[in-house]
Each structure stands twice: as structure tokens, then as C-alpha cells.
Amino acid sequence: MIFELFSFGLIAGFMSGFFGIGGGTILVPILVLAGFVMKEAVAISIMQMVFSSIYGSFLNVKKAKNVLKDGLIIGLGGFVGGLQSGFIVKNVTNEFLQYVFIAVLIFSIIRIFYSPAERTNEDTKEQHRIVLFIIGFFIGAIAMSIGIGGSIILAPILVGFLRYDLKIATSLGLFFVIFSSIAGFISQSIQGLMLYHEGTIIGIASLIGVYFGIKAKHLVKATSYKKYVLLLSIGVLIIMIYKTI
């Protein structure tokens, strides 16, 4: 099983770096297909995200230093929200978490589809810190409860409502995942839900994938990048509906 877990980590890491997600969006469905129940998949995914998001953001910041200011504010909100995830997961069913996951994917697909791939500097407006913190809080609580970093929810909001460029939004999203995943790890460890062995194997493997994912991201045009984001979300949605219904 170690080889399979390492392979899962490589895939999740590449997706994390390329799409600016924590990796859970693709890792959770893979783990569910591999036979893990939803709560186990969530725990493993959160631990993997701690690895991939920190390393991925380090690589991203060299290309997009402007994510730091807004990223810190949204990230702090995500950290506080993520601390609630252990309580949430412990008190709901696996099926409920899967339906929430599906709802999040549908929201993401709709918002990204109707948003432009690129923004001009004039389109982007400075956002109020309290608004960013509140957004981070609610996304952190929801995302950590279903084993995703939150970028798949955050990016559509940043692009569709707050008028960020898509590539900047995904870089910001991966930075946000640092805060939300660490909080989720703490919360679910306290509740006794964490799978450390599996999470460590996948987390280490994801570091390799992240490096190549970010390299590939910067080679892709914005319009093509949007199509890839939509294809990923639709593919994951089909898998989750299949496993849930």
C-alpha cells in the first residue's frame, strides 16, 4: 500500500501546485475510490496539505509577492475557521460530508465558468480586511471538514466577486491553505481523527509533485488555465457523485 500512497501523493502534489489547491480536491476522491471512508480520506488529505501548501507557497511567492498581504488576512480567518473542523467532522456522517463536497464543486464550476480568465489592474480593487477575514473563516471551517484546502471555494469567490485575476487567485488560495490545513490538523488531531502514517507518506511524495505542478502552471496561458481548472472540477464532481449515489 506504500507504493499506492506515494503515487497518490505525487498526483495530489502536482494538482496542488498547478491548480493552487491544497490537493484534497483530487486526493479525497482518489482515497475514497481506493477504499478509505470519507472521514479517513479527510484526515489523510489535511496532513498532505500541510506539506504541499507550505512548499508550494514558498515557490509561488517568488512569482507573486503581492499575495502576501491579502493572503495573511484571509489565512488568519481560515486558521480560526479550520479549528472548528474536528468538532464538525466528529458530529456528522460520512455521507453528509460527501454531499457538502459535491455542493462545493458545483459552486466552484459555476463561478469559474462565468468569470474572466484575466483581469486588468483597473478591475482589481483593494478589499476590506474584515471582509477577507470573514471569508477566510467560513471557507476554513467548511473546507477542513471535507478534506480540501479551501482554494476551490476561495478562488471562485476571489475571481467572481472580488475581481482577482485567476492565476493570482489560485496562488493566494494555496497560501491560504497553509493556515487552514494547519488548523485542521490541530483540530482533528485533538479529536483523535488523524491518520499520521498514511498522511506522512502522501505528504512527502506531494512535495515532488508540487514542484513540477508550479513549473507547469507558469507555462500555461490564462485562457487555457481556466479550461484546465474547469475540467478538473468537473472530473472530480463526476467521481464524487458516482461514489455517493
C-alpha positions in Angstrom: 0.0 0.0 0.0 3.0 2.3 0.5 3.6 2.5 -3.3 0.0 3.4 -3.9 0.0 6.1 -1.2 3.3 7.5 -2.6 1.7 7.6 -6.1 -1.4 9.4 -4.7 0.9 11.9 -3.1 2.7 12.7 -6.4 -0.7 13.2 -8.2 -2.1 15.4 -5.4 1.1 17.4 -5.2 1.1 18.1 -8.9 -2.5 19.2 -8.8 -1.8 21.3 -5.8 1.0 23.2 -7.4 -0.7 23.6 -10.8 -4.2 24.5 -9.7 -3.3 26.3 -6.5 -5.4 23.9 -4.4 -4.3 22.1 -1.3 -4.5 18.8 -3.1 -7.5 17.5 -1.2 -9.9 18.2 -4.1 -8.3 15.4 -6.1 -6.9 13.3 -3.2 -10.1 12.8 -1.3 -11.9 11.2 -4.3 -8.8 9.1 -5.0 -8.7 7.8 -1.5 -12.5 7.1 -1.5 -12.1 5.1 -4.7 -9.2 3.2 -3.0 -11.4 2.1 -0.2 -11.0 4.7 2.5 -14.2 6.1 4.1 -14.8 9.8 3.8 -13.5 10.7 7.3 -10.3 8.8 6.8 -9.8 10.5 3.4 -10.3 13.9 5.0 -7.7 13.2 7.7 -5.1 12.0 5.3 -5.8 14.9 2.9 -5.4 17.5 5.6 -2.0 16.2 6.6 -0.9 16.1 3.0 -2.0 19.7 2.6 0.3 20.9 5.4 3.3 19.6 3.3 2.2 20.8 -0.1 0.8 24.2 0.7 3.9 25.4 2.6 6.3 24.3 -0.1 4.0 25.4 -2.9 3.5 28.8 -1.4 7.3 29.3 -1.0 7.7 28.6 -4.7 4.7 30.8 -5.6 5.7 33.8 -3.5 8.8 34.3 -5.7 6.5 34.7 -8.7 3.6 36.5 -7.0 4.8 38.5 -4.0 1.5 40.5 -3.9 -0.4 37.6 -2.5 1.2 38.0 0.9 -0.8 41.0 2.2 -4.3 39.6 1.4 -3.1 36.1 2.0 -2.2 36.7 5.6 -5.6 38.2 6.4 -7.6 35.5 4.6 -5.3 32.9 6.1 -5.8 34.0 9.7 -9.6 33.8 9.1 -9.0 30.3 7.6 -7.0 29.3 10.6 -9.7 30.2 13.1 -12.4 28.5 10.9 -10.2 25.4 10.4 -10.0 24.9 14.2 -13.8 24.2 14.1 -13.4 21.3 11.7 -12.6 18.5 14.2 -15.9 19.2 16.0 -17.8 19.3 12.8 -16.4 16.1 11.4 -16.9 14.2 14.6 -20.6 15.1 14.7 -21.8 14.5 11.1 -21.9 11.4 8.9 -19.6 10.4 6.0 -22.5 10.8 3.6 -23.2 14.3 4.7 -19.6 15.3 4.1 -19.7 13.8 0.6 -22.8 15.8 -0.2 -21.2 19.0 1.0 -18.1 18.2 -1.1 -20.4 17.8 -4.2 -22.1 21.1 -3.5 -18.8 22.9 -3.2 -17.7 21.6 -6.5 -20.9 22.7 -8.3 -20.5 26.2 -6.9 -16.9 26.3 -8.0 -17.7 25.2 -11.5 -20.4 27.8 -12.0 -18.4 30.7 -10.6 -15.3 29.9 -12.6 -17.2 29.3 -15.8 -18.8 32.8 -15.7 -15.7 34.7 -14.6 -13.0 36.0 -17.0 -9.6 34.2 -17.0 -7.7 37.5 -16.7 -8.3 40.9 -15.0 -6.7 44.2 -15.7 -5.1 46.2 -12.9 -8.1 48.6 -13.1 -10.5 45.8 -12.5 -8.9 44.7 -9.2 -10.0 46.7 -6.1 -8.5 46.8 -2.7 -10.6 44.7 -0.3 -11.6 45.4 3.2 -9.7 43.4 5.8 -12.7 42.3 7.8 -14.4 41.0 4.6 -11.4 39.0 3.8 -11.1 37.6 7.3 -14.8 36.6 7.4 -14.5 34.9 4.0 -11.4 33.0 5.2 -13.2 31.9 8.4 -16.2 30.3 6.8 -14.1 28.7 4.0 -11.7 27.3 6.5 -14.5 25.7 8.6 -16.2 24.1 5.6 -13.0 23.1 3.7 -11.3 21.4 6.5 -14.4 19.5 7.3 -14.4 17.9 3.8 -10.7 17.5 3.5 -9.9 20.2 0.9 -7.7 23.2 1.5 -10.4 25.8 0.6 -8.9 27.1 -2.6 -11.5 25.5 -4.8 -14.1 27.7 -2.9 -11.9 30.7 -2.4 -10.7 31.1 -6.0 -14.2 31.4 -7.4 -15.1 34.0 -4.8 -11.9 36.0 -5.4 -12.4 35.8 -9.2 -16.2 36.1 -9.4 -17.0 38.6 -6.6 -13.7 40.3 -5.6 -12.4 40.6 -9.2 -9.0 39.0 -8.8 -7.0 37.5 -11.7 -7.5 33.7 -11.9 -3.8 32.9 -11.6 -3.3 35.3 -8.7 -6.4 33.9 -7.0 -5.0 30.3 -7.2 -1.7 31.5 -5.8 -3.5 33.2 -3.0 -5.6 30.1 -2.5 -2.6 27.9 -2.0 -1.1 30.4 0.5 -4.5 30.3 2.4 -4.3 26.5 2.6 -1.2 26.8 4.9 -3.3 28.4 7.6 -6.5 26.3 7.1 -4.6 22.9 6.9 -2.5 23.5 10.0 -5.6 24.5 11.9 -7.5 21.4 10.6 -4.5 19.2 11.5 -4.6 20.5 15.1 -8.3 20.3 15.4 -8.7 16.7 14.0 -5.6 15.5 16.0 -7.3 16.7 19.2 -10.4 14.7 18.2 -8.3 11.6 17.5 -9.2 11.5 13.8 -5.8 11.9 12.2 -4.0 9.1 10.3 -0.4 10.0 10.7 1.3 7.1 8.8 -0.7 7.4 5.6 -0.6 11.2 5.7 3.1 11.4 6.1 3.8 9.1 3.1 1.5 11.0 0.9 2.7 14.4 2.2 6.4 13.7 1.4 5.5 12.4 -2.1 3.4 15.5 -2.7 6.5 17.8 -2.3 7.9 16.4 -5.6 4.6 16.8 -7.4 4.1 20.4 -6.2 7.5 21.4 -7.7 6.6 20.2 -11.2 3.0 21.4 -10.9 4.0 25.0 -10.3 6.6 24.8 -13.1 3.8 23.7 -15.5 1.4 26.4 -14.2 3.7 29.3 -15.3 4.0 27.8 -18.8 0.2 27.8 -19.5 -1.8 30.8 -20.9 -4.6 32.2 -18.7 -7.4 31.1 -21.1 -6.1 27.6 -21.3 -5.6 27.5 -17.5 -9.2 28.4 -16.9 -10.3 25.4 -19.0 -8.0 23.1 -17.0 -9.5 24.3 -13.7 -13.0 23.6 -15.0 -12.1 20.2 -16.3 -10.5 19.2 -13.0 -13.6 20.3 -11.1 -16.0 18.5 -13.4 -14.0 15.3 -13.3 -13.8 15.3 -9.5 -17.5 16.1 -9.4 -18.4 13.0 -11.5 -16.3 10.8 -9.3 -17.9 12.0 -6.1 -21.4 11.7 -7.4 -20.6 8.2 -8.6 -19.3 7.2 -5.1 -22.1 9.0 -3.2 -25.1 8.0 -5.3 
